[in-house]
Amino acid sequence: MRILIAAIGTHGDVHPYVALAQGFQSAGYAVAICTHVTHRQFVETHGIPFAPLAGDVRALLASENGRQLLTQRNPLVAVRQLHALAAPLLKQVMVDIIEAAAGADLILASTLAYPNAVTASHVHRIPLMLAGLQPFTPTSAFPCVLLSPLRYPFPGRGTLYRFTHHAAYRLLQWTSARLVNQYRQALTGLPALRYLDVFGDLIAQRTPVLYGFSEHLLPRPVDYGPFVHLTGFWFLKEQCDWEPSPALVEFLRDGPPPVYAGFGSMSDRRPKETAQIVVEALRRSGQRGILATGWEGLRAELSGPDIFLIDHVPHTWLFPRTALAVHHAGVGTVAAALQAGVPQVLIPFGVDQPFWAEMAHRRQVTPRPIPRNHLAVQRLAAAMMQALHEPVFRRRSEQVGAAIRSEDGVGAAVDVVRRFMAPQTTAVQPSSPA
């Protein structure tokens, strides 16, 4: 069986899909990943066949519109900004996914790839499954991921939460339907898609959905049906030939475990200010620090015996050697810190990051998150001291980490697909909600 994984996003977004592809390869399936050319080396280095997809998400996020999107707290505006960024690429993305899916028996699509993957599945008459890193199934347990869950209950909260999911579906359809249908008809001759043609099966929970996150971070809602699978995180098996630099090994050896600070692919409007806040907060709290990519132009200003700058170091190797992870609350980085069992301080920029930051806070693995636009030296230093010295954060991080390490998210996802595609069945057998 041949599987195509279509994934749109940054390096951190694509990372779990490479892990998923490795799992399918190990199970004997032929698998390829259709994603942006900027990720080609990463995908192929891990032994996965690559198919090109239009766009460079990191460059888009670094643009003025991209930076506005990352700090936008209004979901209505955020979806419009996302559409404005993606609109020029929609036609080529559709072409690329259709071409990559030729000869495949199944398409697994990330959330952003899903609407275009619908057309590819129709062209080739093959099944399509959502393989998401964020919850996209309507529920009364929490709102759409573009909104932070409310901390206090009130009458009708569940109804409001469910409404936000349906509103998000409608908004996505409203902003992109015209262009998607225009390109769909021009490229394939297929009839225009209606709202329920794209999202109906997801809303009604009539088709299997894979979610690559753990119930130990986001508990399974009671109104999720048996076709919605929270498999656990999709952790990548890093290449065994990777080795840390001698300088990094020496820095780690020469003092107590440092604090990691990094913001992934987030494009900060004020990188110098952010870097200075982080470094000053580290020094006020008496901590050594490892600062990840994004501040190379400030290397001279940030240098010092207590600070070490890195480019790419696998989180699976680095985080267990740190005392604390300070980051942007991207779900992949949250997962890596949870897996390592280290406390976190979360500085969400926008999009789904405030949602995941709140979920981590509820699990007591981090103090209350600090939104990027509220970041200040004293606030960050206080949060770091709280995470490092209040025993509950270390204890809960270790407990949640042990639970997550016991999961096999990739294996669970492969098993769902195996049952879904078994010749003797037309649908996956319902599983018991965990």
WOVENFEN-V522112 format. One record per backbone hydrogen bond with DSSP energy under -1.0 kcal/mol. NH is the residue of the N-H (numbers start at 1). CO is the residue of the C=O. E is the energy in kcal/mol with one decimal. If there is no record, write none. Layout:
nh=NH co=CO e=E
nh=NH co=CO e=E
//
This chain:
nh=3 co=30 e=-2.9
nh=4 co=106 e=-2.5
nh=5 co=32 e=-2.7
nh=6 co=108 e=-2.8
nh=7 co=34 e=-2.3
nh=14 co=10 e=-2.1
nh=15 co=11 e=-2.1
nh=18 co=14 e=-1.5
nh=19 co=15 e=-1.6
nh=20 co=16 e=-2.3
nh=21 co=17 e=-2.4
nh=22 co=18 e=-2.3
nh=23 co=19 e=-1.8
nh=24 co=20 e=-2.0
nh=25 co=21 e=-2.5
nh=26 co=22 e=-2.5
nh=27 co=23 e=-1.3
nh=28 co=25 e=-1.8
nh=29 co=24 e=-2.7
nh=30 co=1 e=-2.3
nh=32 co=3 e=-1.9
nh=33 co=49 e=-2.4
nh=34 co=5 e=-3.2
nh=35 co=51 e=-1.8
nh=39 co=36 e=-2.1
nh=40 co=37 e=-1.8
nh=43 co=39 e=-2.6
nh=44 co=40 e=-2.9
nh=45 co=41 e=-2.6
nh=47 co=44 e=-2.0
nh=48 co=43 e=-1.7
nh=51 co=33 e=-2.5
nh=53 co=35 e=-1.3
nh=60 co=56 e=-2.2
nh=61 co=57 e=-2.7
nh=62 co=58 e=-1.5
nh=67 co=63 e=-2.6
nh=68 co=64 e=-1.9
nh=69 co=65 e=-2.1
nh=70 co=66 e=-2.0
nh=72 co=69 e=-1.3
nh=78 co=74 e=-2.6
nh=79 co=75 e=-2.4
nh=80 co=76 e=-1.6
nh=81 co=77 e=-2.6
nh=82 co=78 e=-2.6
nh=83 co=79 e=-2.3
nh=84 co=80 e=-2.3
nh=85 co=81 e=-2.0
nh=86 co=82 e=-2.2
nh=87 co=83 e=-2.9
nh=89 co=86 e=-2.1
nh=93 co=89 e=-2.6
nh=94 co=90 e=-2.3
nh=95 co=91 e=-2.3
nh=96 co=92 e=-2.9
nh=97 co=93 e=-2.4
nh=98 co=94 e=-2.3
nh=99 co=95 e=-2.6
nh=100 co=96 e=-2.5
nh=101 co=97 e=-1.8
nh=102 co=99 e=-1.1
nh=104 co=101 e=-2.3
nh=105 co=2 e=-3.0
nh=106 co=2 e=-1.0
nh=107 co=127 e=-2.0
nh=108 co=4 e=-3.0
nh=109 co=129 e=-2.5
nh=110 co=6 e=-2.8
nh=114 co=110 e=-1.5
nh=117 co=113 e=-2.2
nh=118 co=114 e=-1.7
nh=120 co=116 e=-1.5
nh=121 co=117 e=-2.5
nh=122 co=118 e=-1.7
nh=123 co=119 e=-2.6
nh=124 co=120 e=-2.2
nh=126 co=121 e=-1.7
nh=129 co=107 e=-2.6
nh=131 co=109 e=-3.0
nh=132 co=210 e=-2.5
nh=147 co=144 e=-2.5
nh=157 co=154 e=-1.9
nh=160 co=156 e=-2.3
nh=161 co=157 e=-2.8
nh=162 co=158 e=-2.4
nh=163 co=159 e=-2.1
nh=164 co=160 e=-1.9
nh=165 co=161 e=-1.2
nh=166 co=162 e=-1.7
nh=167 co=163 e=-2.7
nh=168 co=164 e=-2.0
nh=169 co=165 e=-2.2
nh=170 co=166 e=-2.5
nh=171 co=167 e=-2.6
nh=172 co=168 e=-2.6
nh=173 co=169 e=-2.5
nh=174 co=170 e=-3.0
nh=175 co=171 e=-2.4
nh=176 co=172 e=-1.4
nh=177 co=173 e=-2.6
nh=180 co=176 e=-2.7
nh=181 co=177 e=-2.8
nh=182 co=178 e=-2.2
nh=183 co=179 e=-2.7
nh=184 co=180 e=-2.6
nh=185 co=181 e=-2.5
nh=186 co=182 e=-2.0
nh=187 co=183 e=-2.8
nh=188 co=184 e=-2.2
nh=189 co=185 e=-1.2
nh=198 co=194 e=-1.2
nh=199 co=195 e=-2.3
nh=200 co=196 e=-1.5
nh=203 co=199 e=-2.7
nh=204 co=200 e=-2.6
nh=206 co=201 e=-2.2
nh=209 co=227 e=-2.4
nh=210 co=130 e=-2.7
nh=211 co=229 e=-2.6
nh=212 co=132 e=-2.7
nh=213 co=211 e=-1.2
nh=217 co=214 e=-1.5
nh=218 co=214 e=-2.5
nh=224 co=221 e=-1.5
nh=228 co=225 e=-1.5
nh=229 co=209 e=-2.6
nh=231 co=211 e=-1.7
nh=231 co=229 e=-1.1
nh=232 co=213 e=-1.7
nh=235 co=233 e=-1.0
nh=242 co=239 e=-1.6
nh=249 co=245 e=-2.2
nh=250 co=246 e=-2.4
nh=251 co=247 e=-2.3
nh=252 co=248 e=-2.4
nh=253 co=249 e=-2.0
nh=254 co=250 e=-1.7
nh=259 co=288 e=-2.7
nh=260 co=324 e=-2.9
nh=261 co=290 e=-2.6
nh=262 co=326 e=-2.1
nh=266 co=263 e=-2.2
nh=274 co=270 e=-2.5
nh=275 co=271 e=-2.7
nh=276 co=272 e=-2.3
nh=277 co=273 e=-2.3
nh=278 co=274 e=-2.5
nh=279 co=275 e=-2.6
nh=280 co=276 e=-2.5
nh=281 co=277 e=-2.5
nh=282 co=278 e=-2.3
nh=283 co=279 e=-2.2
nh=284 co=280 e=-2.5
nh=285 co=281 e=-1.8
nh=287 co=282 e=-3.0
nh=289 co=306 e=-2.9
nh=290 co=259 e=-2.8
nh=291 co=308 e=-2.5
nh=292 co=261 e=-2.7
nh=298 co=295 e=-1.9
nh=299 co=296 e=-1.8
nh=302 co=298 e=-2.1
nh=303 co=299 e=-1.1
nh=307 co=304 e=-1.6
nh=308 co=289 e=-2.2
nh=310 co=291 e=-2.7
nh=318 co=314 e=-2.5
nh=319 co=315 e=-2.2
nh=321 co=318 e=-2.1
nh=322 co=319 e=-2.0
nh=323 co=258 e=-2.9
nh=325 co=343 e=-2.0
nh=326 co=260 e=-3.3
nh=327 co=345 e=-2.0
nh=334 co=330 e=-2.6
nh=335 co=331 e=-2.4
nh=336 co=332 e=-2.0
nh=337 co=333 e=-2.3
nh=338 co=334 e=-2.4
nh=339 co=335 e=-2.8
nh=340 co=336 e=-1.7
nh=342 co=337 e=-1.8
nh=344 co=365 e=-2.1
nh=345 co=325 e=-2.2
nh=347 co=327 e=-3.1
nh=353 co=350 e=-2.1
nh=356 co=352 e=-1.9
nh=357 co=353 e=-2.6
nh=358 co=354 e=-2.1
nh=359 co=355 e=-2.0
nh=360 co=356 e=-2.4
nh=361 co=357 e=-2.2
nh=362 co=358 e=-2.1
nh=363 co=359 e=-1.2
nh=364 co=361 e=-1.4
nh=365 co=360 e=-1.7
nh=370 co=346 e=-2.7
nh=372 co=348 e=-2.4
nh=374 co=371 e=-2.4
nh=375 co=372 e=-1.5
nh=380 co=376 e=-2.7
nh=381 co=377 e=-2.9
nh=382 co=378 e=-2.3
nh=383 co=379 e=-2.0
nh=384 co=380 e=-2.5
nh=385 co=381 e=-2.4
nh=386 co=382 e=-2.3
nh=387 co=383 e=-2.6
nh=388 co=384 e=-2.2
nh=389 co=385 e=-2.2
nh=390 co=386 e=-2.2
nh=393 co=390 e=-1.5
nh=395 co=391 e=-2.8
nh=396 co=392 e=-2.7
nh=397 co=393 e=-2.0
nh=398 co=394 e=-2.3
nh=399 co=395 e=-2.2
nh=400 co=396 e=-2.9
nh=401 co=397 e=-2.4
nh=402 co=398 e=-2.2
nh=403 co=399 e=-1.8
nh=404 co=400 e=-2.5
nh=405 co=401 e=-2.5
nh=407 co=404 e=-1.4
nh=412 co=408 e=-2.5
nh=413 co=409 e=-2.1
nh=414 co=410 e=-2.6
nh=415 co=411 e=-2.0
nh=416 co=412 e=-1.9
nh=417 co=413 e=-2.2
nh=418 co=414 e=-2.6
nh=419 co=415 e=-2.1
nh=420 co=416 e=-2.3
nh=421 co=417 e=-2.5
nh=425 co=422 e=-1.9
nh=431 co=226 e=-1.2
//
